[in-house]
Amino acid sequence: MKYSNVIVSGLCMSMVSLATAAPTEVPSDEPVTLRIISSMATRQFLTEVIAQFAQQSKYQVELESVGGVDAAKRVEAGEAFDVVILSANAIDKLIDSGKILPNSRIDLVKSGVAIAVKEGAQIMDVSSEETVKQAVLAANTIAYSTGPSGVYLTEVFERWGIAEQIKDRIVKVPPGVPVGSLVAKGEVELGFQQLSELLHLKGIIILGPLPTDIQIMTHFSAGVPLKTNQQEAIKVLLDFLASPAATEAKIKNGMEPI
């Protein structure tokens, strides 16, 4: 499983517990570290924004980015985190299961799906629904993520009536493995993935986003786990992630602010 860790240094004077738990005092010289888990789609922008946050914060932040499916499973299993950043649907499911605090969801960004081929491969037109369909039919191997966008693409292929025809060409991508990395290695001819995950990969060419009429925009949101006791620090961080100060990093990394 691939993941990314970002450590941001700082000091914290106190930690504040949830209203449902007794306040806990900590020594003034003991730093507070916020542990965040996110999907790979938000890794680049979060890495950059956390670096900005470090310049003006008194808190430490540790970011781990993994496949969204695996991240949700770890939260469901009770692993301790202070902030969870996943698709809005995943956050809602964690709220429903009692792992994330009700009303704690904060929408941060949205991102669309793009299409990529290996560098040096034939450039195909993907400007319309029909040309995307033809590109899929022409590809010997196809891959897409295991997240919401992958589920959606499966439905699109079924609607086009080609799901059965291409089923043996679909390459199953392990959770946390970027589709683009398989494209770059030549293991997949045509890859579909969040634009934010394709932008910084070497060895691929991004043909373009899915056309508007078949594009799927995934909203990514933050949620606060039920058992965290770092509410004060969490509020400072989430306010920064949702602020205009984070807008440039979001756009630069293929996402749109919400």
Secondary structure, DSSP 8 states (H G I E B T S, - for coil): ----EEEE----S-----TTS------TTS--EEEEEEEGGGHHHHHHHHHHHHTT-SSEEEEEEE-HHHHHHHHHTT---SEEEEEHHHHHHHHHTTSB-TT--EEEEEE-EEEEEETTS-----SSHHHHHHHHHH-S-EEE-SSHHHHHHHHHHHHHT-HHHHGGGB----TT--HHHHHHTTS-SEEEEEHHHHTT-TTEEEEEE--GGG---EEEEEE-BTT---HHHHHHHHHHHTSGGGHHHHHHTT-EE-
